[in-house]
Amino acid sequence: MEDHPKPVNPPMPTLPPTDSQNELLSFLSTHPFIKPTLIDKIHGCIIGSALGDAIGLYTEFLNKEISGKTYPGRKFSLVDPVTEWYQDHHRNKFDPCAWTDDTDHALLLLLAYLSSQNLTTLPQDFASRLSIWIEQGLLALGRPPCGIGRLVGGVVTRSDYLFDPVARATKEWVNAGRKVAPNGSLMRTHPIGVIGVGLHEEEAWRVAAGVGRTTHVDPRCTLACCISVGVIRGILRGEVNDENDLDALMERAFEWVCAQPNLANPDSDPDIVDLSGRLHREDFTRYVYANRFEDLELDDRDKIGYVYKCLGSAILALRLGMRATRNQQGALPPDSIFEDIMADLIMEGGDADTNGAAAGALLGAWLGYSQLPPHWKNGLKHRDWLANKIGRLIRAVGIEGSRALEFEEDEAPDGGRGLMTRSELEKRDQDMVYRLLEKDRLRREEEEKARKKEGRRIAGWLKR
């Protein structure tokens, strides 16, 4: 039997008193336009992330060169005619016009909050739902679990995971040499930025750290989650209005994580004297202050999943959005800003769906749902279902309507459908394999037809 390491959880966040929450939301009444603008930005954040995820799948795991050859027009559409993606076994696992596991995990977090509205238990509630997702998928929408990350799979599938998720995640991190810092917690953290609208900044960071560390305890991952949540919260509250505000917030988050020994030194290593060393300041500066997507080298095969690359791509996308809206003088239609910036990011390849999810959340919060491209948002699969959940989140946070939500079955851990039996899971997996094999067969046939057609074209040219 494995020894259970001593829990190293940060202090669990608690729900602030109602009076405190009401005070923090008092800015909503300062002008009639604030509430509808805030609601538009919240929808923009969550839908924007899902769109970045869905569009990112087009180039996920491709390098920049192949991405450019495959999509020379650099344009994508989720409405008819839907852009066809690069045909390979990986993409064939997913439905067209739909998000991937990245958004699934964000939705596990969102649904856990809607179900309980309890920040104290949110990390454990999320961990429980994630352990179900690993086997069952997103039951609320009948989506199978595709794209399980190596770290998440290694942590969550352990028999002792739910006993203490952070302890298990810490042990896996130590066993991996204390060097593994992937982007899997960053891609899902943005709903906490919305929840954080009614929290103090450090309270929001504690929630972000608590949920993020259920799988990813590397301090760089914790910092990335705190920054994403802090930026979204700041945009929604009108506290992040330009790049100076953005930079100041990132530096505050860096110092805050450094000042928390349990976050900066997850395994309480007595040999660590300078806690900031665990945050790799030089790397941090390189990525979050990058000027071009090219500088991030997002398709570097050995580092495509590095959390600072993902964070850097999201921060740069937001910077570009800030500059575009600041300098806009009618030359760039509003719904082109999101599309153009996100397309530039996606065309860099690499872990494009995750980079897109993280960037789409920040840029979507900045621009709002109304400025997302119609030929993306109108074609997103499950869009109406997701919009309903966002509306319920807006109520739960206290922005509009009553915080007391009526029960909706699909927000239960089993999605209101009940957990699948072993035989049902086996049949689902068999059916999926058959579908993948058929898609691969059709893809090979199309490739063979294309080769023969090209051969005939060349032969005809040689006869001239």
N, C-alpha and C positions, 0 to 999 in steps of 0.2 A: 504493500500500500504506500502511495506517495505521501511524503510529509507535506502538510499544508503550511506554506509560509505565513509569517505573521502579517495580518492585514496592514496595508499602508495607505488606506483610503484617506483622501482629504476630508476635512469636516464636511458632512453632508449639508447641502443647501436646504434651507427651510423656507416655507411660505412666509413672506412678510405679512405683518398685520394688515387687515383690510384698509385701515386709515392710511398706512404708509403707501400701500398700493394706489389708493385713490389720489394721494398727494402726488405721486410720481406720474400719474396720468392726467394731472390737472392741465397740462399743456394743450390737451385736446380741445379745451373750451376757449382758448385764447383767440381763435379766429374760425369762422364758419367753414373755411376751405381745408382746415387742417385734418379733420377726421376723414373726409373722402379721399384726400391725397394720401394719407397714411394707409387706408384700406387698399388703395390702388398699388401702393408700394409693397405691401405685404403679399398681395397676389403676384406682383412682379417678382418678388424674391423667390417664392416657392415654385411658381410656374416657370420662371426664368431658369432656375436650377434644373428642373426636369427637362426643359428644352435643351439646355447645354449638354445634359447627359445623352439625350436622344440623338442630337446632331453629332455629338462627339463620337458616338458609336461608328459613324461613317469612316473615321480614320484611326480608331483605337488600334494600337499595336502596329500601325504602319509608320514608316519613317516619312520625313517631309518630302523626299523626292517621289516616292510612290504615291503619296497623297496628292501631290501636284499633277502627276500623270493620270491618276484615276479621276480626279475632279478638276479638270483644267479651267472650268468656268468659275470655280470657287463659290458656287451657288447651290443651295439645298432647299428642298421643298417637302413639307409633310402633308401637303394637299395635292390632289390630282393636277398634273402628273407628278406622282411622288418620285423623288430622286432615288434611283437604284443605287444600292451600296456595293462596295467591293465584295465580290463573291468569294467567301472562304468559309471554312467550318465554324470559325468563331462567331461570325455575324449571323450565320444560319440558326444559331441557338435562340435568337431573339425575334420578337414580332416587329414588323416594320412600324415606324412612327411611334414607338413606345420607348420608355426609359429602360434602364438596366438596373442591376443590383444596387448601384449607388443611390438612386432615388428610393428604391425599396427600403433601404436602411433608414433613410431620412423619414420615411413614412412610418416605419416601426416606432420611431421616436415620437412623431406627431400623434400617432394613434394611442401610444401609451399615455401621453399627456392628456389627450381628450378623454380617455377612459377614467383617469383618476384625478386629474388636475392637482397632483401632489408632487411638488418638486423634491421632497425628501425621499420618496421612494422611486423617483424617475429613473435613476441609474439601474437599480435592480429590476424595475419593470421593463426597461429597455433590454437589459441582458436576457431576461426570460423570453421576451419576444424574439430576440435574435437567435436564441438556441432553438426555438421552434422554426424560424425561417430557414435555418441551415438545412433542415430536413424537409420541411413542408412547403416552404416558399411563402409568398405574401397571400395568405388565404383569403383575405377580404376581396381580392381581385382574381383569385385562382391562378396566380403567377408562380411558376416553379422557380426554385433557387438557382439561378444561373450566374456565374461569375464570382464564385466564392474566393476571396483573397487568401493567400497563403497564411498570413498572420491570423486573420479572423478565424479561418478554419482550424488552425493549430491551437488556438486558445479556446474557442467556443465548444469544440467537440470533446474536450477533456471532461471526464466524469465528475470532477470536482468544481467545474466552472461556476455553477450557480451557488455553490457554497460561499464563494467569495470571488466574484469576477476580477476585481482589481488584483487580488493576490495571485490568481492564476495567470493573468496577463503579465504581471511583474516577473513571475517565474519563467515564463516563455521568453521574455525580453532578456533576462539575465542569461538564460541558456543560449541565446543567440549572440552573446557577447556584448550586450548593451549597446548595440549599434543599429538595430533595426528601427527605422523611422518612416514607415510607409504612410500613404495618404488616406487610409480607410476610415479614420475617425473624422478627418476634415470634411470629407465628401457628404457626410450625413448631419453635420452639426447645425446647419443654418436655421432649422425651426426654433432653436433655442434663442437665436437673435430676435425672433418675433416674440417669444415668451418673455424675453428680457426687457421689452418695452416698459413693463411695469416694475422692473427691478433696478436697484442700484447697479452700477457697472461691475463692481467686484462680486456682487451676488450673481450676476449673469455669468461672470467668468467661473465662479465655483460650480454652477450648474454645468457649464461646458466641460470643465475638467472632470467632474464626477461622471458624466456620461461617456466622455471620450476615453477615459482610463479603464472602462470596462473591457476594452480590447487593446488599446494602445497607450502604454505608460511612458514611452520615451518623452522626455521633456519637450522636445521639438514638436511632437504631435500635440501635446497639451497646449503649448504656446500657439500653434496654428489654429486650434479650435477656439481659443480665447480671442484671438485677433478677429477671426471670421465673425464670431458671435458679437464681439464688441463693435465691429464696424457696422454690421447690420442694425444692431440696436441703436447705434449713434445716428445712422442715416434716418431711421424711422422716427427718432425723437428730435431730429433737426439739430443734432450736436456735431455731426460730421458733415461739413458743407464744402470742404475743399481739401486739397492735398496736404495742406499744413495740419488740418484737423486729423486727417488720416495718419500722417506720420507721427503726430503726437500720441495718438491712441496706440499705435503699434509699439512705441517705445514704453508707454505706461504698462502695457501688457507684458512686455519683455521683463521689465523691472519687477512686476508683480509676481510672475512665475519664479524669477530668481530668488525672490524673498520668501517663497514657500518651500521649505526643505523637503516636505513630503512630495512635492511636485517636481522640483528640480533634481532631487536625489531619490528616485522611487524605491531603491533597494536599501536605503540608509547606509550606503557604502562609507565607512569611516575614513577611507583614504581620499575622499573627495573634499577638498578644501574650498576651491573656487567653484561655486555652484553654477555660475554663468558659463563655465566651460562645457557643461552638459547641453547648453543651448546653441553651441557652435556659432558664436557671434559673427565670425567672418562669413560663414555660409548664409546666415540670416540676412546680413546686409547685402550680400551679392544678389540674392533672389528677390527680396521685397522692395529693393530700390532699383531694379532693372528698368532699362529704358525701352527695350524692344523684346518681343517674344523670342526672337532669334537668340538673344543673349542667355535665355534660360535653357537652351539645348534640350528641349522637351522630348525629343526623340532619341536621346542617348540611351541605348538599349540597356545599359547596366544600371541606370538610375531613373528610369521613367516613372517609377512609383514613389520617388523621394518626396516627402511631405513639403519640404521647402520649395521644391519646383512647383508643386500644385498651388501652394499658397502664393508664391511669386506670380504665377500666371493669373490668379484671381485678383490680386492687388493691382497688377498692371492693367488688367481689363477695366477695373474700376477707375484707375487714373485716366485711361484713355477716354472713358465715358465722361468723367468730370471735365476733361479738356474739351471734348466735343460739344457738350452742352454749354460750357462757358463761352466758347468761340462761335457757337451756332448763329448764323445770320441768314437763315433761309436756304442755304446751299445744300444742307443735308436733312432730308425728311426725318422726323423723330424716330419712326420705326426702322430706319436704316442704321441707326447708331448701334443698337444691340446686335443686329444681324452682321454688320460689317466687322465689328470688333470680335464677336464670337467666331465668325468664319475665319478671320485671321489666326485666331488661337487654335481652332480645330485643325486648320491646314498645316500646323506644325507637327501633327501626328503625336506619337507617344501614347501616354495614358489619357487619350483625348476626351473620353467620356467623363472621367473623374475631374480632369482639369476644367472641362466644360460645366460640370455640375457645381463646382466650387466657385468658378467665375460667374456663372449665370445667376447664382444667388446674390452676389454682391452687386453686379451690374443691373440685375432685375430690380433689386431694391432701390437702386439709385434712380432708374428711369421710370419704373412703374409698369404695371401690366398693360396699360393703354399704349405704351410705346414698344411693346414686343411685336415682332413682325407677324402679321396675320397669317401668312402662308406657313408659319411654324406653329403658332399657338392654336390655330383653328384645326390643325390636323393631328394634334397630340392625342394619342390614345388615352382613354380614361380621363380626359380633361374635365368633363362635367363632374365626375365623381370627386376628383381632386379639388375642384373649385368649391364644392360643398364642404369638404373637410377644412379648407382654408377659412371659409365663412364661420365654421364652428370654432376654429382656433381663435379667430378675431373676437368672438363672443367670450370664449373661455379666458382670454387674457384681460377682458374688461374694456375693450375699445368700443364695442357697440352691443347693445342689448344685454340680456341677463347672462351672468356667468354660469348659472345653473343650466346645464345642458340636459336635454332629454336623451335617454339611452338609445344608441344605435348599435344594432347587433354586430355590424361589421367592424366595430372598433374593439371588440373583444379579442383576446389573444388568438382564438381559433377562427377569427374572421366571421363568427356567427354561423359557420358551416360545420363545426366539429372537426377534430383532428383526423387526418386520413389514416386509415388502417395500414398495416404492413402490406397487405395484398394490393390495396389501392395505390400505395406508393410505388410498388413494383410495376404495376400496370402503367402508371403515369410515366415512369422512367423508360419502360419498354416502348411505349408509344412515341416518346420523345426521340429515342434512338432511331426508330423506324423513320420518323419524319426527317431527321437529320441525314440519314442515309439516302433518302429519296431526294432531298435537296442537293446533296453532294453529287448524286448521279446525274441530276438534271444540269447541274453546273458543269460537270465534266463533258456532258453531251454538247452544251452550248460552246464550250471552249474548243472542242473537236470540230464543230461546224465552222467556227471562226477561223481555225487553222486551215481547214480545207479551202475555205473561201479565199483566204489570203494566198494559199498555194496556187489556186487557179488564176488569181489576179496576176501573180508574178509570172506564171507560165505563159499567160496571154501576152504579157509585156515583152517576154523574151522572144516570142515568135514574130514580133513586129520587125 
